[in-house]
């Protein structure tokens, strides 16, 4: 039997750099799944997830660990890779959990009017919204913003706002108590990371890795 793997999916516009502190702390093997360019502006999320899932063997076991929009994609991929369980970091378990601010953005159509590249012009505003700490985290955040591909970003935002999550499998959810993008509110959340913002995969990597390692150990003990 193949050894279970942590398949890591970064957030919107991000890449393997967001896992630079997490990966070395994981007890099991891990692999980052990098984003594919969308085939069209209106490529369905299910079709995109199928292309992402093609990089994973059909019989794979382990974990799909998705950060932010990566969690949404992970839930769609799990439909095709049922041997994998999903862990959501700073993400949503279903479309009904979309926060009021993003519901307003969807209803107003504002996301269609604001060019994604404008995000690169206001890194300090992004720092506040995403809960990025000063120093190395902020420098990495700015580099990620500069590398963000506008066509992909526009596609991903649209897919997030219009996600049909009907029938997605239950997932383990890790959410920061200071997440401004997806505020935890009073919902039931498996792990509330105290002081964690939306960028907590970096700022709280040790705590997150500890949870992932416990989940993997628990899964091994049940076999």
Secondary structure, 3 states (H helix, E strand, C coil): CCCCEEEEECCCCCCHHHHCCCHHHCCCCEEECCCCCCCCCCCCHHHHHHHHHCCCCCCCCEEEEEECHHHHHHHHHHCCCCCEEEEEECCCCCHHHCCHHHHHHHHHCHHHHCCHHHHHHCHHHHHHHHCCCCCHHHHHHHHHHHHCCHHHHHHHHHHHHCCCCCCCCCCEEEEECCCCCCCCCCCCCCEEECCCCCCHHHHCHHHHHHHHHHHHHHHHHHC
